Amino acid sequence: MRFVENVEKERFDAFMIAHPLNHYSKTSPFIELQKDEYHRGWLLGVEDDNGSLIAGAVMLEKKTAVPFGRFCYCQYGFNLDIGNRELISFFARNLKEFAKKQGAFLLRMDFNITRLEHEKDGTLKEGGFNHEYVTQLLCDEGFTHLGYNYGYSGNWMSRYTYRLDLDRPLKDILKGIKRCSTYANKNEERCVRVRPGTIEELGILVDSEQELSEKLGFKPKDTAWFRKLWRTYAPYVHYYIVETNYHQAKLNLMQKIAENEKKLAVMKDEKKMDPLIKSNAAMQKEIREIEEGGYDRDVTVPLGAKFIIMMGPNVWNVNMYTTKTLMNFRGAFALHRYAIEDVWKLGAKTYDFEGISGSLDPNDEYYGQQDFKKSFGGDFLEFLGEFDAVLNRPMYLAWLKSDRLYRRVRRKVRYIFNKK
């Protein structure tokens, strides 16, 4: 085996995109996307004795102020055959030495290699796979494992996700989505439609993100950032917009009520009448909410947008934001439902929801978000987590303390200034 320091971009991306462990952050455009503080990046790999590329990783370098120095980072680690233990050790060792040669005090990697196999509800699967040997191999090469933490406990990347298998008939995929037909029909009645969007319409995503940031207090990304993301990954980008016309939705509901009234006029069985009576009452309430909430305008209005990246057979949900609206206008469901079918037609095999808390506690503040993603029938994945190769301990410890303090203060300041 031979460690390769500068793999040609086209060769590197061809290998990485075709690999089962790939993520869009593990390809060459990711270096171009970075801010100025990531002022260098490398495409690194391993060749076998025949000169074939058998492993790859994107390494970034970031400057730090306290202490004055630099560290290296491989987001989601490397792509290789995780069954090849010799290769894992060889590549990890050489990545660490390469980072040290650049003058870094730290190399951090947070792998998207699965740890233990789980059932779809998140519980451990009896007799399932166990990849914890990878953790031990990395520790043997001088890396420190930072622990199997809660998904949103300060990790740079989420340690859990749901991933939907698209390598099967579409009807089976849709059948596995909870209440798929019910929600689709409700959206149809309410004129909730999804369409492809353009780069000039990124403001819809940004506006919806701004609304959420004012609620949760995080710093939103601006239109310029999303434009850069689009242009960087242009061949792989898919962008969708969900819209409705509340006035037309109101008319549809009124028509549905009238149809039910005609049925009720000729029905005699009270048990059969009761569901229609309750349905009409609910729709009448919804009509009042449309009118009293100021929604009743005969115009098409956006409910949100979704930005995804599809590389090879894999799809990642990069950003999706929807505005707060009436309960039965299910914009988030509509975006996922449309995107799943669209990328399935393009040959996608996996659809990654890009992050959940991983908590199985219904009282967890992010459980609702996780439960929504679970409803699409994907697989619950747990990754190995973060690893640090400490190359200069005094500098590392100084950075660790200052970084934790900085992030804590930043979170509080952002919360104060961004929360409405």
N, C-alpha and C positions, 0 to 999 in steps of 0.2 A: 504493500500500500504506500501511497505517496500523498502528502499534504500539499494542496495547491492554494497559493495565496491570492491569486487574481484570476478567477475563472471568467472566461469570456461571457458577456451578458447573455447573448442568444443561447449559448450552450447551457449556461446556468439556469435560465428561466425554463428552458425546455425540460430539463431534468426535474426542477422543483415543482412545476405545474402538474406534471404527470404523476407526482409522488402522492401516495395516500395521506401522508402527514402534512401536506402543504396547507399554507395559509397565505393570504395575499401579502402579509407582512414579511414573508419569507421569499420574496422575489425582488428583482432589481429595482422596480419603481419605488419601493418603500424608502430607499435611500434618498431619492429625489424629493420625496414628500416632506422630509424632515425640516425642522426649523434650523436657524443658523447655528444654534449651539451643538447640533449634531453635524459638525463640520467635516467629518470624514465617515466613509462607509466602505466596507469590503465585501466582495463575493468570494467566499471561501469554500473549499471542497476537499474531497478525497478521491483519488483515482486508484483503481485496482491495478494489478500487474499488467493488464492488457491496455491500460490507458483509458478505461471507461470510467465515467463519473459515477460514484456509488454513494456519495454523501454531499450535502451542501448546507450552508448557513449564511445568513446575512448578519454581519456585525457592524454596529454603529458605535461611534465614539462621542461622548458628551463631555464638555468642559464644566468644571465646578468652581465655584467661588470660594467656598469654605469646606475643606482646604482647597487651595489653588492647585488644581490638577485635572485629571480626566479619568473617566471609567468607560468600559465597553459593555455593550448590551446586545444580546441576541434574542429578539422577541420571538417567543414560542420555540426557541431552541433550534434544532437541526432536523433535516430530513435524511433518513437512512433506514435500513432494515433493522428494526429494534430486536430482531432475533439474533443478530450478529453482534455478540458481546465484545468480541475483539475490536470490531469497528467502532462501537460506542466509546470504548476506552481510548482508542487511538485518536479519534476525532476530538473528544473532550480534552485530552492532554494537549493536543496541538493548538486548539483554540485558546486554551489558557496561556500557552507559551507565546502565541502570536499577540495576544492582548498585552502581555508583559513586555514584549519587544516594542510595542507602541508607547510604552511609558504609563500604562493604565495602572491604577491602584486596585481595580476591581474588574472582574468579568461576571456579569449577571446573566442567567438564562432562566426563562420560565416556560417549561416545555408543554406542548399540547399533546404529549404522549399520555394515554390513559393509564390510570393507576389500578383501579379495581373495577370489575364489571358490576353494573347496577341493573335492577329492574327499571321499567319505564317510570314507576312512581318514585324512584330515587333510592329505594332500599337495596341493600347488597344482594347480589344474586348468588345463591348457594352453588358452589362448585364453579363459579365464573372465573375468568382470566385474572391473573395477578402479575402486574408489570413492576412491582416494587424492586425487583432485582436491578432495574435501571438506576433507581435511586442509590443503591449500594455501589454500583459500578462508578457512578459519578463521585460519590464520597471517597471511594478508593483512589480517585484521581485528584483529590485535594479540594473538591467542592463541598460546601456546607449547605445542607438542605434546611430551608427556612421554615419548614413545618407544614402540616396539612391543615391550613387555616380555613376559617369561614370564608365563603366566596368573596365578600366585600369587606375584608378586614385589612385593607391597605395594600393588597397585592397589586402589582402593576397591571396584570391581566387577570381576568376572571378564571377561577380554577374549575368552574363547572359550566356546562352548556347543555342545551337540547339540540340534537341533530336528527333531522328527518331523512329517512331512507327513501329516495325517489327512484330507485332501481327496481321498479315494479309497475304494474298497470295503474294508470291514473285513477281508475274507479276504486281500487283498493286503498290508494293514498287518501282520497276524499272520504271514503268510508271510515277511515281511522280518525278523522277530525271530529271532535265532539260537537254535536249539534250543527254540523256543517250545512245540511239542507235547511234547517230551521232559520239559521242566521242569514243564509243566502237569500231565502225567500223574504225575510223581513227587510233586508237591504234592497231587494228588487222592488218591493212595494214602496219604499221610501226614496227611490231614485238615487241610491248610493251606487256610484259607478267608479271604476278604476280605469285609468288610461296611462300610456307611456308619457313621461314628461321630457322636457328639454332642459339644457343647461341654463337657458334664460329664465326658467321657472324654479330655480333653486330657492328663490325667496319664499316659496310656500313651505318648504322644509324648515327654513330658518325661522320663519314666523311662528310655526308650530313649536319649534324647539324653544323659542323665547318664552312662550306661554308656560311651558313646563319648567323652565329655569326659574321663573318668577315664583313658582309654587315650591320648588325643591331647593332653590338657592345655589345651583351650580352655574359655572360660567359657560354661556352658550358659545358655540362656534359661529363665525359670521359667514356671509355669502362668499367672501374671497377665499376662505379656507375650503369650502365645499367645491368651489370652482377649481382650485388647485388639485383637490382630490380627484375630481372628475377628469381633468386633463392629464393627470399623472397616470391614471388607470383607464384611460378612455376606451380602449378596445374591449374592456371587461365590464364596463359600467352598465347597469340597468337602473332606471329611475322611474318611479311610478307616482301618480297623483290620484288621490281619492276625492271625489266631489259629490255634491248633491244639489237638488233644487227643492228647498223646503216647501215652497208654495205648491209645486207639483206633487210633492209627497203628501201634503194636506189633502189635495184633491183626490189622490189615490185612496187615502184612508176614508174619506167621505164616501167614495164609491163602494169601498169594501163594506162599510157600515150599511149602506143602502141594500147591497146584495144580501147581507145577513138578515136585514129586516124583512125582505121578501120571503126568505126561507122560514123565518120565525112565524110569519103570517099564516102559513099552511101547516105548521108542525103542531102536534098535539102531545107528544111525549115530552114531559118537563125535563126529564134527565138529558135528553138530546138537545133541548133548548138552552139549558143552563150554560154550556160552554160558549155558545154564540152570544148570549146576553153578556157574559163576562168579557168576551173579546170586544164587543161593541163599547162597553164601558171603558175598557182600557184604551181603545183607539180614540174615543171622545176626549178622554183625559189628555192623550198625546196631542190632539188637535189644539186643545186649550193651551198646552205648553208651547206649541209652535207660535200661536198667536200672542200669548202674553209674554213670551220670551223675546219678541221682536225678530223672530226668524222668518216670518211670513212675507217673503219677497220672491218675486218670480224671476230669479237670476240663479245662475250656477255658481256655487261657492265652494272653495276647497275645504276639505276636512283634515288634510294632512298629506304627507308624502313619505316615500320609502326609497332609500339608496342602498343598492346591493352591488356586490362584485361577484362575478362568475368567472372562474379560471378553470379551464378544462371542465371536468365533471362536477366541480365543487362550487357551492354558493354560500356566501357569507352575508348576513344582514348587518351592514355597517351602521346605518342610522335609520330610524323610523320615528317620526313624531306625528301625533294627531292632536287636533284641538278638542277641547272639552265641549261636548254637545249633548243632545238628548240620548237617552239610554239605547233606543233601538236603531240609532244611526251608527252602526258598528264599523267605523272607518278602519281600525287596526285589523280586524278580522278580514275585511274586504281586501286590504292591501296584501296580507299574507296569502289569502286564497287565490288572488289573481296572480301573484308572483310565482307561487308554487306551480300552477298550471303552465305559466309562460316559460319558466326555465325547464320544466319537465319536457316541454315540446322541443326545447333546444338541446336536449340530451343530458341535462344535469342528473347526477346520481345522489348527491347529498345537498341538504339545505340546512345550514347552521344558523341557529337563532342568536348566536354570539353573546352568550353570557347570562347566567342566572346566579342567585345567591347560593344555591345548593342546600339551603335549609329546608328541612321537612316539617318545621314547626309552623302550623297555621297562624300563629301569632307574630311570626317574623314580619317586619315591615315590608319586605320585598316578596312575600309569599304570593300575593295576588298576581304580580308580574310573572313569577315562576309558574303558577298554576295555569295562567293563560297560555304560556308557551308549551306547557305539558299537554294542553288540550288538543294540540295538533298531531299528537301521536308519535313524537320523535323519541329517540333514545337518550337517556340521562347519562351524560359523560362526566367523569371526574378526572382531571389531569394531575400530573405529579406535583406541580407547583414550582416554586422559585428555588434557585441554587446560586450561591455566591462563591466564586473563586477569589479569595482575598490575596492580592499580590503585594500589597503594602499595608500591613495591619494598622500602624498608627494613623495613616491617612484615612484608611477605611473607617476606623472607629470615630474619627473626627467628623467625617462626612455623614456617617450614620446618625449621629446625634443632631447635627445641624440640619440634615434633610428631614428628619422626623419633626423637628421644631418648625421648620419652614412650611412643611405640608400641613401641619396642624393650624398654624396661623393663617395660611392661605385659604384653607377650607372655611375658617371662621369669617375671614374678610369677604370671601366670595359669597358666603351665605348671607351676610349682612347687606352687601351691595346688590346682589342679584335677586334675592327673595323679595317679592312684592307684598 
